[in-house]
């Protein structure tokens, strides 16, 4: 299907109000293009340890929205322009000009799928739903993972580092806590390796549906993998629901700056003799995480590396 794309020029400070105005006229799924610097909250939610340098903010924002080729665009644009004129009476929204273009004849929402293909992590094959398993691979351990647009695929070095540690430390019947669950890939790997129960926590509500879909794709029983949304670092209710001294392994593929405050909390949820697998750590932050592990009273077991990333494994004695 071809889509008509409309680009509305406004001011960054007026983005939210303009988007709300578009929503009132039935237009949702707006793309924002601006040069606003990231807030501290934005940075805290990003899966990177070194922030990219962005261009200088020029105060201009471009809002893209889409209508399919069968839509009555003149009627819709007429309503949008009238609503924007009304908004101009109350605030400065800049030019509010709208330019039209047309996308290529393809599903622009799912274009990212072109870049995610099946791949191996050692002897584990990870396959998205839109690809077939080859006959020669059917005897392998296979994970069917669809990351969606919100989470990673397992291709990143940090995820692969944790998968290798799970292969090393998961025992039959083990109970696993996965902090920062995302697509659920680590929990599903653990269950495939013989774990009995996985509990996952994440800050993003999208993780619930992502995990549910990936559980179904892999034939994981509903009761084997439980998800909850909240910050285990400072939310006592989440901590209580997760349970204390209950886990043989805690996996946390996050960021070094999050792992530091997380580690003394996790000690309370690990069984004696349990393992703490941490990743998302740039090599320059390795010592910081190792020190946090020791300070929390855990024993450093090993540090594994891939590229510029490392995984710190510790044990509760």
Order of alpha helices (4+ residues) and beta strands (2+ residues): beta-alpha-beta-alpha-beta-alpha-beta-beta-beta-beta-alpha-beta-alpha-beta-alpha-beta-alpha-beta-alpha-beta-alpha-beta-beta
